[in-house]
Amino acid sequence: MPHADHAHEHTGTRRPAGALETEVMAALWANQEPMTARQVHQALGRGLAYKTVLTVLGRLHAKELLEREQVGRAHAYRPRQAPPQDAAHQMTTALSRGSDRAAVLEHFVETLDPADEAALRALLDARE
């Protein structure tokens, strides 16, 4: 039964797909230059399979979060947006999923710390 134990160990270290996507995006933003799948794989390390990195890059490209260009026989990837724009896009997407947008916004504001609430208030006041 060593095979079953090995499979259990592998499953215990597995990260959720969303976490992998976040890690890949962080590696790409940190590098500030387009990266091949091999470069992303090396940056992430920690026993992650190369094929998994390829899959995540493909998924992020399909979601239009990454641009890709041909570099020799490989592709190099770069984020389409900087981290602040990406975070704002994710927040807008989350807001659009709610049926009661006002309630979603109310709950969001309730979770803000005082500094973030003041920053949001200043931004809204500046728009008027």
C-alpha positions, 0 to 999 in steps of 0.5 A: 500500500505504499502507493496509496500513502504517496497519493495521500501525501500529494493530495495534502499539499495540493493548492486550490485552483484559485490559489494557484492562479493568484500565485501565478499572477503574483509571480508575473507581476513581481517579474515585470517582464513576460515569463515563459511557463518554465520561468513561472514554474521555477519562480513558484517551485515547491514541487508544483508540476510543470504541467499544472503551471501550463494549465493555470497559464492557459486558464488565465489566458482564456480568462483574458487576464494574461497576454501571451507572445511567441518566444522561440518555441514557447509562449511568454505571458504578461498580465493585462492589468497591474495589480490595482486594476486587477483587484478592482476588476475582481471586486466589480465582478463579485458585485455583479454576482449579487442580486441586491447590489446595495446590500452587497455594497453595504456589507462590503463597507461594513468590513472596511477598516477605518483607513480604507473607509476614509479613503473610499469616502475621499474618492467618492467625495472627489467624484462629485 
